[in-house]
Amino acid sequence: MNKVGFRITVHNFLYLGNMATVNISMMLWFCIRIEQFFREVRKTKKLSINVLSRHFDGSLRQKAKKMLKLIVEIPPSFSVYGMWSMDARALLGLFQIVTSTYVLLLQFNYL
């Protein structure tokens, strides 16, 4: 037993490893899907601009104008409780935190 009364076993390490793998793979999937969504928004913005440049009147121009206005005025973003934005950089930030924590733990362990 260690100081806090938690017994460290192989089962605990396997469980924590599996949970970390599942959580990281879910976050990776979310980041990929969010980036695909942002790519489609950029394509829609380009398409709206092309429609506006070619059609000078009609219902198609009005729809393209509304879509472009929506994209420009209220840009899409995914946030977690308003604390941070969820995109591909979030996954890189997570890897940065985990890596720096491991390095810190290794330094304390072997000093």
C-alpha positions in Angstrom: 0.0 0.0 0.0 1.2 3.5 -0.7 0.5 6.6 1.3 -3.1 7.2 0.1 -4.2 3.6 0.5 -4.6 2.9 -3.2 -3.0 -0.4 -4.3 -1.3 -0.2 -7.6 -1.9 -3.3 -9.6 -1.5 -4.5 -13.2 -5.3 -4.4 -13.5 -5.4 -0.7 -12.6 -2.7 0.1 -15.2 -4.5 -1.8 -17.9 -7.8 -0.1 -17.1 -6.2 3.3 -17.1 -4.4 2.6 -20.4 -7.6 1.4 -22.0 -9.6 4.4 -20.8 -6.9 6.8 -22.1 -6.8 5.0 -25.5 -10.6 5.2 -25.8 -10.7 8.9 -24.8 -7.9 9.9 -27.1 -9.4 8.0 -30.0 -12.8 9.7 -29.3 -11.1 13.1 -29.2 -9.3 12.3 -32.5 -12.6 11.3 -34.1 -14.2 14.6 -32.9 -11.4 16.7 -34.2 -11.4 15.1 -37.6 -15.2 15.5 -37.9 -15.0 19.1 -36.8 -12.2 19.9 -39.3 -14.3 18.3 -42.1 -17.2 20.5 -41.1 -15.0 23.6 -41.2 -13.7 22.5 -44.6 -17.3 22.3 -45.9 -18.1 25.7 -44.5 -15.1 27.2 -46.4 -16.3 25.4 -49.6 -19.8 26.8 -49.0 -18.4 30.3 -48.6 -16.5 30.0 -51.8 -19.5 28.7 -53.6 -21.7 31.5 -52.3 -19.2 34.1 -53.6 -19.0 32.4 -57.0 -22.9 32.4 -57.2 -23.0 36.1 -56.2 -20.4 36.9 -58.9 -22.3 35.1 -61.7 -26.0 35.7 -60.8 -27.0 39.3 -60.5 -30.7 38.7 -59.6 -33.1 36.0 -58.7 -33.8 33.7 -55.8 -30.5 31.8 -56.1 -28.6 35.1 -55.5 -30.8 35.8 -52.5 -30.1 32.4 -51.0 -26.3 32.7 -51.6 -26.4 36.2 -50.0 -28.1 34.8 -46.9 -25.7 31.9 -46.7 -22.6 34.2 -47.0 -24.0 36.6 -44.5 -24.6 33.8 -42.0 -21.1 32.4 -42.5 -19.4 35.9 -42.2 -21.5 37.3 -39.4 -21.7 34.2 -37.2 -18.7 32.0 -38.0 -19.2 28.4 -36.8 -17.3 27.3 -33.8 -17.4 24.4 -31.4 -16.6 25.2 -27.8 -16.7 23.0 -24.7 -18.8 25.0 -22.2 -17.4 28.2 -23.6 -14.0 27.4 -22.1 -12.0 26.5 -25.2 -12.5 26.0 -28.8 -12.7 22.5 -30.2 -10.6 22.0 -33.4 -7.5 20.2 -34.5 -5.3 22.4 -32.3 -7.1 21.0 -29.2 -5.7 17.5 -29.9 -2.2 18.9 -30.4 -2.6 20.9 -27.1 -3.6 17.7 -25.3 -0.5 15.8 -26.7 1.6 18.8 -25.6 0.3 18.7 -22.1 0.6 14.9 -21.8 4.2 14.9 -23.1 5.3 17.7 -20.8 3.7 15.9 -17.9 5.5 12.7 -18.7 8.8 14.6 -19.0 8.2 16.3 -15.7 7.4 13.0 -14.0 10.5 11.4 -15.4 12.7 14.3 -14.2 11.3 14.0 -10.7 11.6 10.3 -10.7 15.2 10.1 -11.9 16.7 13.2 -10.1 
